[in-house]
Amino acid sequence: MKILIIVCSVFLISGELRAQDDLLNMIDDPNARKPTPVYATFKSTRVVNMQSNETVKARHLDFRIQHRFGPVKNGAYDLFGLDGATIRLSLEYGILDRVMVGIGRSTSGKTYDGFVKAKLLQQKKNGTPVGLTVLGSTAINTLTWEDPTRNNFFSSRLAYCGQILITRKVNDHLSLLVAPTLVHYNLVPNSNTPNDIYAIGLGTSIKISRSTRFNIEYIPRLNGRSEPKLANGDPMYNDAIAFGFDIETGGHVFQLHFTNATGMIEQQFVGRNMNPLGFTELRFGFNISRTFSFDSGGKKW
């Protein structure tokens, strides 16, 4: 009995000492709690219409086609909107791994746009809890003047956007985005319409498989809801919503979605979306992204 008690005591003491050694090793190991960067918060540089925190890799060029069909409300007459089309073509280039620039041209308003996006903070495991990215863009509407006889100014064609993208990858299956947004229009319809529109973009991405995600975004405006109005008294401009899927195949990312927004840049879908929220106002659309490498190591498109 004494021998059994002694043996059990030795096992208990050795187990306790081993556990203490393991804890001490974790404390002494500098890599045990070392902050590590979190990648792939979103699949693409866009959630749907909204920008995400992702940037094009340095010395890489992203060619993007964004396409929106007409509303489904006209039914089979125009094949549920497939007869209509609004398109934006763009080139986006990574200057640094965390800084990119882009230019684009939309059929909506015959608009040219350019932007700069920079990732200031990257989310880190055991470190920074969120990512922080900033966006600045300018858009130029090139439609012919409604009244060419009056004194028109080039500055009236310009609209600007500033945005802060706050993101968090909660786990491997869920990512969140909050985006305080300011859009400024040099020219507005009337004196009651504000030049500055404030909004809060909300987005989420849910991982379905390794190459597929489901995305939702909503951009409620914080002001400018009362003016201008349509003849029936309804507001002319409305909040934008979108939802759809990301499908990655090699160097391509296909985004298939539905949205009530026709425009594909912030100056259009944040403060100038004329389509109300509602099923009949939804438009089927897609984004296609193809990336080419100019990295000297790859020596290829």
Secondary structure, DSSP 4 states (H G I P E B T S, - for coil): -HHHHHHHHHHHHHHHHHHHHHHHHHHH-TTTT--EE---SSSSSBSSSSB-S--PPBTEEEEEEEEEEEEGGGGGGGTTTTT-EEEEEEEEEEEETTEEEEEEEETGGGEEEEEEEEEEE--EETS-SSEEEEEEEEEEE-PPPSSTTS---GGGGEEEEEEEEEEEEEETTEEEEEEEEEEEESS-SSTTS-SEEEEEEEEEEEEEETTEEEEEEEE-BSS--SSSB-TTS-BS---EEEEEEEEEETTEEEEEEEES----SHHHHTT---SPSSGGG-EEEEEEEEEEE--TTT---
